[in-house]
Amino acid sequence: MSFVGPRPDVPEIIAKYTPEMRRVLEIKPGITSLATLHFKNEEELLAKVSNPDEFYEKKLVPLKVKLAMEHVDRNSFLFDLKILFQTVWMITPFGKLFPIKEHPLVTELKQNLH
C-alpha cells in the first residue's frame, strides 16, 4: 500500500470491470486518491438518489474508475504529491473555507442528478 493511489473496490464490483478498467489494479492502492478527494461525502450523494445501490454500481463505480485511470495515466511523484497536499488541505479548517476545485467529471455527475 502507498500513501497515494487508486483504491480498488470490493471483489464483487471488480469482477464486473472491463479489461481496460482493470488497469487501475496495476498501481499500488493508497490511503488517498482522486476519488477519495472528490467523494469524501459520498453518503450524502447516495442519499439524494432513489436507488443508491444501482446508482453506486452504474454511475459512481465507472466515475471512480475514470478518476483512477487518470491516476494510472498521470502516474508520477508530482501528481501523487499534489493529491497528498490536497488531502491534507481538505482536512484542515482552511480546506472547509477554501475547498479544492471539484473535478469536472464529478461536477457533471452532480448536475445530472437534478
N, C-alpha and C positions, 0 to 999 in steps of 0.2 A: 504494500500500500504506500501511497505517496501523499504529500500534503495537497497537491492539486492534480485532479484527473477525473474523467467521467466515471460516475458510479453506475455499474450495471444494475438492471432491475432484477426482480425475483426470477427464478428459473422458468416459471410458467410463462412469463412475458418474453423472456429471452428466446424461448423455444419458437416464438412467432416472428422473430427478427428475420429479415431478408439477409442474404449473404452480404450485401452492402452494409446493412445496419450492424452486422457482426464485427465490422472493422473497429467499432468502439472498444471491443474486448482486447484489442492489441496494445492498448495503453494501460498502464497501472491505474487502478482506481484510486481516488483521492478522498480526502476529507471534505474538500470543497471543489466546486466546478461551476461552469456557466449556469447549468440547471439549478444548482444549489443557490446561486445568487438570485436568479430570476424567478424561482418558485419557492422562496422562503415562506410564503404564505399560501402554499398550495391548498391547504384545507379550506381557506376562505374562497378560493376559486371553485373548488369542488362543491361547496355549499350553494353556489349560485346556479347549479345545473340540476335538471330533474333526474337524470340517471348518472350519478357520479362514477360508477364502475365502467359504464360504457364510454363516458367522456374521457376517463383516465386512459383506457385502452386505445380508443380511436383517435383522440386528439392530443393528450398530454404525452403519451409514450412516443409517438412519432416526433413531436416537437423536442422532447428531451434528447432523443437520438440525434436530431439535426444539430442541436447545441453540442452534443458530444462529438459529432462528426466535425464540427468546426474546430474542436479541440484537436482531433486527430489530424486534420489538415494543417492547423497552425501550430502544431506541437513544437514548442521552443521554451527555453528558460524564461525569456522576456514575457511571453504570453502567460506562463504559469505565475510569474511574479506579479503581473497585472491582476490576475484573478485573486491571488493571495492578498494583495493590498486592498482590492475592492471588498473582499470578505471582511478583513479587519475593519475597514472604514464603515461597512454596513452595521457592524455590531457596536459601534461607538455611538454616543449621543449625536455626534455630527452627522453620522450616516442617516439618522432619523430626520434631521433637519434638512440635510442636503443629500438625498438618496442618489445612488448611481443611476445613470441613464438606462432605461429599460431597453432590452434587446428588441429590435423591430419585429421579430417573429412572435415574441410574447405580446407585444402591443397589438399586433394583428389578431392573435387568438382572442384577446380580451375584447376587442372591438366586435368580433363576430359572435360574442355571447349574447349581445342585445338584439 
